[in-house]
Each structure stands twice: as C-alpha cells, then as structure tokens.
Amino acid sequence: MSQSLDRRTAALADAFMAGQITRRTFISRMLAMGLTASAAGALLASTIPGDSALARQSDLSGDMRFMIGPWTDQEVEHQQTIAAAFNKLHPNVNFSFKLFSWETATTEVNTSLAENAHDIYYFGEGDYPLREQQKDGFEDLTSRINDPSFADEKAKYLYWDRLQAYGPKLMGLPICWHVEDALFVNMDMVKAAGFDETFVDDWNTFVDCVTKMTKGTDTYGLGIGMQLGGFGEWYQRARAAGGRYLTEDLKQPAINTPEVIEATQQLVDFFTKGIAPPQGTYDYNTAPDAFIGGKLAIYSSDLTIAAVLLAKPEPPKFEWAVLPYPPGSKSRVNFNDIGLYAMSSKTPNKDLAWEVLKFWTNGEQGAYWTGVSGTYPARMDAAELGYDKNSAPQLAASFDEFQKYSVGPEPFAQWGTIEGLAEAQAARSYSGEITAEDAVKNIEQIVQENAFS
C-alpha cells in the first residue's frame, strides 16, 4: 500500500471512529480507492476489534430474500459464500435463498412478485422486454445506476448498450453473460483426425473434421440437438446466416431467407449423414457422459456443461477445449444472453437491496460466482479479481474469443416465446419429419402470429 493510500485510509478510519462518517460511507470510500471488498473488510475489522463493535457500527440491517435459478447443484452454497463475505462488512443482514426451476421460472417469479415473497431475483436477458413493461414487477433502477456517484462502477459492467435497447428502464445489474451454444471439443480426437483448434475458423474445414471423427455409431463427430429446450442452437446459425426473427425496425418477419434455409439444411445434413446421433439418442443429462466416454467427439451445448464435466467423479481424461461455432454465410456470431440481479418494486428496504445488488455483482463476487457456475462474468475487472482461479480453465481461455463475436436476443417482448417454438420446428427437420425449407416457413408463421397478433 502506498504512503498516500495509507494516509487516506488512516484519515477515513479516524473519521469513522469519531462518528463523523457512517460505516457504509467508510466501506464505499475504501472501495473507491481501489481496495477489494475483502481488503476493505479486513481493514475495518482491524480498525474496530470484536464482532459486537462491528455490529454496533453497521448501518445496514434487515432481511434479504433471494429467488434464483440453480446453475449447479451447489447454487445455495455458492450464494451463502457471497452472503458470508457481505456479512463481514454488514453483520446485521440476514439472507435466505429459494431456487426456481428454469422450466417454470416466469410463473414462479410472477407469483413471488405478486405475493411480495422475495426481494432479489435473478433473470435473463430474454425476459427483459416483458419485465420492462410489467407493472409492480422489478424496481426501476435507472436513477441509481446513472447516479454520478456510481459512474465509475457502472463503467466496469459489460453490455449496457444491449440493455438500454429494450426500453427506458434499467432494472438490474448484470452478473454474467452466458453463451447458449458452444462447442465442447475433444482435442485429442481433433488432432488424431489431422486438425488443430483452427478447424472451427472455416465451415468446410469444420465439416471435414467432424466427418473424419465419426466412427459409425461408436463415435459421432458432432453432438447437436441436445441443448436444454433447444435454446439458442439453431438461432445462432440463423443469425450467422444473416437471419433475424424481425427486421431491424421490428416491423416485419425477416427469418425466411435462402441463407437461413441453407444454414438449417447444413444442420440437417449432420443427421442424415450420421455425423450427429439421431434425435433422442442422448439428452442434456446424458450427453456429458457420452462426451467423456468418447461417444461424442464434439458436444454442442451451453457453457454450464464445463462445470458439469469438472464435477463428474471421472472428468475427461483427454485434452478438451470450449470453442465457438464456425462463421456462417454472412458473419460469425456467438449468441449469448445477459444474466442480471434485480429487486422487487415491493421490497420494503430498497436502499439495503441496492447495496446487496452492488455487492453481489461487483468484480470480486462476480469472479467467484461465474467461475464456479460455469459462465462468464459481466464485469471487466472480474478477470483480474480471480475468475480464472474459480472457472474451468477452458472457459477462461476462450473468454475473449466468445466476446468478440457476441450477439444477444432481439429487443422485442415476444422473442423468448418465438425462440422456444422455433427451435422445436428446427428439431422436426433434424429428425426428418419436415424439410429445412418447411421448418423455416413454419418459423416465419410463428413470428407472424406471436409478434403481430
């Protein structure tokens, strides 16, 4: 610590002990000087010995009730770790955590909001337009987020441009951005087939590689169509082919193009040629073991599979990597969505909830939670604050590559509904029930009926 910083912290400690500034102001100014939350807490603890003295000095107290999604089977334990760090600074705050099911999250959260059952919620970017329009839902945090005193911190978060495109309200602080479809690659098999990691940089090379890695039904070169709910897989390829559900002005469908039909047919071809396992052979729960066991040379899925693989009793014994899909006919894209923490508009202690939101999404806590949860941090300072120490090394290594090609959902309220229905039509073409052309036509009709009816 520099002499200048020593003098400033000493002056703040004296002011705090004299009762001239609050405990929260003391901590906030320590953080503004560049100290981490843990370092600020340690400094405070050394300034005021004894837990009882800490408790007497804390100006934050109350209960914070979280409703969140289960990213791993240790979600509550991970949240309790963050709560313990918060309680080192503010011991008079009590936390509780309730998990919703991903499949019924919208209904569960709506019920909770109506009953004022929780204070802090996790929600994904795909729900942003709906939540932005909802009355008595999530608190509008725009004034807090845009307050000049928060400007330096706000600048450390990623993707404000995407969130601001949904409407005037800023309803949460980003905690993560989650790649919805990545390639989990057995690099030993790739090298044995005569390729290196650059095989994903060109579509024809990619097809050549997965074809050569296919060994009848013993090993499939590419496992696709097993994503939970199909979310994001077909859509990512459609976006890379220049397709969108709606035009840029959101006034008409834009998905039924020759390029999107071609991209859909390319996916269908993997099934008809036996490169991908038939639909139903593996699912989201069984595919990781198939990848570990060499039945899938490449497994296409969301990022959380990295944490799943490492948590297995026998994780992969081969070299593996997490890589983006190859370019499409128009561009190379990585489809991802932002995860946020928001507060209920009915929470009785909004100032406390705001302090909790800031702490839960700061660089240090974001680095921890995203690392252990198998996703990417939404803070630019998370990498230097320990993300790579907590995450699968394959994710840390590919962070920049995925961010380079990042795109999110389209900014209209019906996007999530349309996406789920569209992926189901793509799955019908994978199984040979309908043609790629018919699948895209059906998706166009789904867009028309849901976005404009």
Secondary structure, 3 states (H helix, E strand, C coil): CCHHHHHHHHHHHHHHHCCCCCHHHHHHHHHHCCCCHHHHHHHHHHHCCCHHHHHHHCCCEEEEEEEECCCCCCHHHHHHHHHHHHHHHCCEEEEEEEECCHHHHHHHHHHHHHHCCCCEEEEEHHHHHHHHHCCCCECCCHHHHCCHHHHHHHCCECCHHHHHCCCCCCCEEEEEEEECCEEEEEHHHHHHCCCCHHHHHCHHHHHHHHHHHCECCCEECCECCCCHHHCCHHHHHHHHCCCEEECCCCCCEECCCHHHHHHHHHHHHHHHCCCCCCCCCCCCCCHHHHHHCCCECEEEECCCHHHHHHHCCCCCCCCEEEECCCCCCCCCCEEEEEEEEEEECCCCCHHHHHHHHHHHCCHHHHHHHHHHHCCEECECCCHHHCHHHHCCHHHHHHHHHHHHCEECCCCCCCHHHHHHHHHHHHHHHHCCCCCHHHHHHHHHHHHHHHHHC
